[in-house]
Amino acid sequence: MNQRPRLIDYILLGLSVLCFLFMLIFVCVKYPSLPELLPSHFNGRGEIDGWSGKAAAAFFPTITAFLMLAILGPIQFFPKLWNNTQGVPAYKLPRVIRSTRTGLNVMLFASEAFFLAVTFCTVSLSPIPPLVSYLFMGILVGSILYILVQTFRK
């Protein structure tokens, strides 16, 4: 039974790491020239509705992105930790593992890209384009639905 990650999984994981590294480098390079107050929260329409000191506002999305990468990156290699593989019939197990792994990678990449967009908007003192938030939420919900359909499909 082949349960190894597919090429798409490695590509998505690599893109997630690249997003994180770009975000970290971007913040570190821009940090000295940032004003003391930066946007730290955006509402559902992407408008700035909260401000914080530059350290918190600049590094919070980066730290959150790192935690996402540190948790969702390695967990894909340990299907026994996922709760959706218990009790799955043997004939469905490869499909459930493949779809869950790919879904996790899609969610990770979407999260890293979203945090990169938030960081860029925070540093440039601009609102987040509403399409970014809607696209991010759509990808997350779509990934979860994909995993559920593949898990419960006959």
N, C-alpha and C positions, 0 to 999 in steps of 0.2 A: 504494500500500500504506500504510494508516493505521497508524503505529506510535507515535502520540502517546499520552501517558498518558490514562487515562479518569478520570471524575469520582471514582470510588472511590479511585483512586491519590492524587489530590490531597487527598481527605478524610482518608485514612490518614496521609499525610505531615503534614497540618496538625495532626491529633490527636497525632502523635509530637512535633512541635515544642511544642505546648501542654503535653504531659506534661513535657518537658524544662524549659520555662520555669517551670512550677509547682514542679518539683523544685528548681531553682536558687533561686527566690525563697524557698521554704520553708526551705531550708538556711541561706540568708543571714539570714533573719529570726530563726530559732531559734538560730543559732550562738552568740551571746553568752551565752545562758542554759544552754547544754549543760554537762553534767559533763565532767571531764577524760578519763574513760574511757567509750567507747561500744562497743557490739557491732560487730564488724567482719567476722564470718563466721557463717554459719548452716549447719547440716547439712541433709541431705535432708528431714528432718521439720520444718524451719523453726526448730529450737531453736538458741539462741545457743551457739556453741562457740569463739568467739574474741573478744578485746577489743583495742582500739587507742586511741591518743590521739584526741581529738575531731576534729582537723583531717583526719587520714587517714580515719577512719571516716565522717565526714560528707561529705567531698568526693570520696572514691574512686568511689562509685556515680554521682555527678554527672559526674565527668570521664569515666568509662566510657560513660555515656549520651551525653555530648557527642561522643565519638569514634564511637560507633555512628551518631549522626545525621549527623556530618560525612562518614562513609564511605558508608553505605547510602542517605542522602538523595540526594546528587548522582549516584551511580552508576546509578540507575534511568533517567536520561536519556541514557545512553550504552550501548545494547545491544551495540555492537561490542566492549565490554570484557568482556562476559560470555562465559564459555567454552562455554555450552550452545547458542549460536546458530551456531557454526561447523559446516559440513557439513549443516545442516538444509535439506531441500528447500524451495524458494521457496513452495510452497503451504502449508507448515506454519509458516513463519517468523512471520507475524503472530500466530498463536495462541501460539507459544512465547514471543515477546516480551511479549505481554499477560499470560500466566500468570506468567512470571518476574518481571515488574515488580510485579504484584499480590502475588505471594508475598514478594518483598523488602519491600514496604510492610507487609504483615501481620507479617513477622518484626521489622521496625523498630518498629512500634507495640507489639507484644508486649514487645519488649526495653525500650522506654521506659517502658511501664506497669509492668513488673517492677522496673526500677531505681527507679521512683517508690515502689513498695510497699516495697522494701528500705530506701530512704532514710527513709520514714515510720517503719518498724519500728525502724531504727537510732536515729533521733532520739527516739522514744518509749520506747526501751529494752524493746521487746517482741519476742517471737518472730514469725517470719513464719508466717501460717496455711498449713498444708501444702497446701491447695487451690491457693494462689497458685503455688507451685513446680510442682505437677503440671499446672496449667492452662498455665503458661508453656511447659513442656517439650512438652506436647501440641500447642500451637499451632505451636511451632517444627518439630516432626517432621511435623505435618500440612501445613505450608507446603512443606517440602522434598518430601514425597511428592506433593503437588499439582503442583509444578513438574516433578518427574520423570515423572509420569503424562502431563502435557500435552506434555512434550518427546518422549517415546517412543511416544505414542499414534499409531496409523496415521492 
